[in-house]
Amino acid sequence: MTASGVSVRFDDVSKAFDDTVVLAGVSLTVEPGEIFALLGPSGSGKTTMLRLLAGFEQLDRGRLLIADEAVEHLPPARRGVGMLFQSYALFPHLSVAENVAFGLKVRSGTQGETEARVAEMLELVRLSGFEQRRIAELSGGQQQRVALARALAPRPRVLLLDEPLSNLDPALREETRADLRRTVKQTGITTVLVTHEQEEAFELGERIGLLNEGGLEQVGGPAELYRDPASRFVATFVGRCSVLAGVVKERHGGDELTVHLASQPEAPPWRCRGSGELAVDDRVDVCVRPEAVRLETGGGPGLPGEIEAERFTGSNSFYTVRLAAGPTVEVAMPGTAAGLSGACVVRQLAGELPSTFAAAAESGP
C-alpha cells in the first residue's frame, strides 16, 4: 500500500486565544511524503498548528493549504486528514476490526470492501489475527498500532500524529518508534508529528521545525539543528550544551572565527563557527557540546577546572567541570574513563567547531 504524498503549507498563519498570541505569522512547507516533526517546549504553539491543520481550531490570519488547495474554511471531515490522538481514543466495547472499520462507515462501500480494507490495515501494522480481540486485551504498543490503522483506513491525504508515543513506557517507546516510522514510510503519506521529545523528533522526523513562543526558530534535518543551530535557543534546546562567554579576535574564511574565552583570556584561543554578522571584538556566547571537548587530569594547556560531578551512562560518562573563573562546562568521556575526579583541564577537540552567537545582555565578559 503506497499513497501519493501531497504538500502541506502554512502561509503566514497566526492564532491567539483571548489576549495570548500562540502563533505569530508562521510560514512552513511540508514536502509530499515527508515525515515532518514539530518540536518545542510546552506553550510554543506546536499542538495549535496541528489542531489548525485538522480543523479543530480556526486561524486568525493566513492560509492553510493541502496539495495547494486552501482548506482553512473546510470542516475537518472534508480536509482529507487522519489523526492519531495522544490518548488513541479507541472504543473499548468494539473489537480491533470494528475499531479500524469505524472510520470507513461514513464512506460508501460494500461490507466486503470494508473487510478487505481492515485486513489490509491490520497486515500493515502487523496485527493480522487480532481482529476479534478487545482493546483491553492489547498491550500499549498494540493499541497504538490499532489507532494508526484506524487513522489510515479512510486513505487520508495527510496523517497527523499528536504525541503518539507519550502513553508508552520508555522501553516500549523506543521499539514502537521504529515500527511507526517503518509503517508510515511504507504508506508514502505526508505526515506531521507533534512532540516535545527531542529523541522522538530526531528518530521519526526527516525534517524538524523547532518552535519557540509562537515562531519558528529553525527548520532543518536533525543533524543540521544539532551541528549548525541558527540561534542560542536552538543550540541549548537541542541536545546538551554549555554556554561560555567569549570575544571574537579574528575572522577567517567562511564562518570560522578565533575566539578568546572571556573567563580564560590567557588560555589558547578556540576555533568556532559564527555568522557573518559577527565582527572582531564582538562579545559572543560559545555553545560547547559535551562531545566537542575532553578533560585531562594531568594538567597541560586548556581551561583549568575542578570536576564537580559525574553521571555514568554506560557508553559515556558526563562530567560537570567548574572552570577556574566560575562557569561550568559538561564534558562527555568514554565509559572506560569513568571515575575521574579532582583538578583537570578542558581541551577543545581538533576539528570540533562550537557555534557562537551574539552575547546575551547578561552574559558579557
Disulfide bonds with the S-S distance in Angstrom:
none
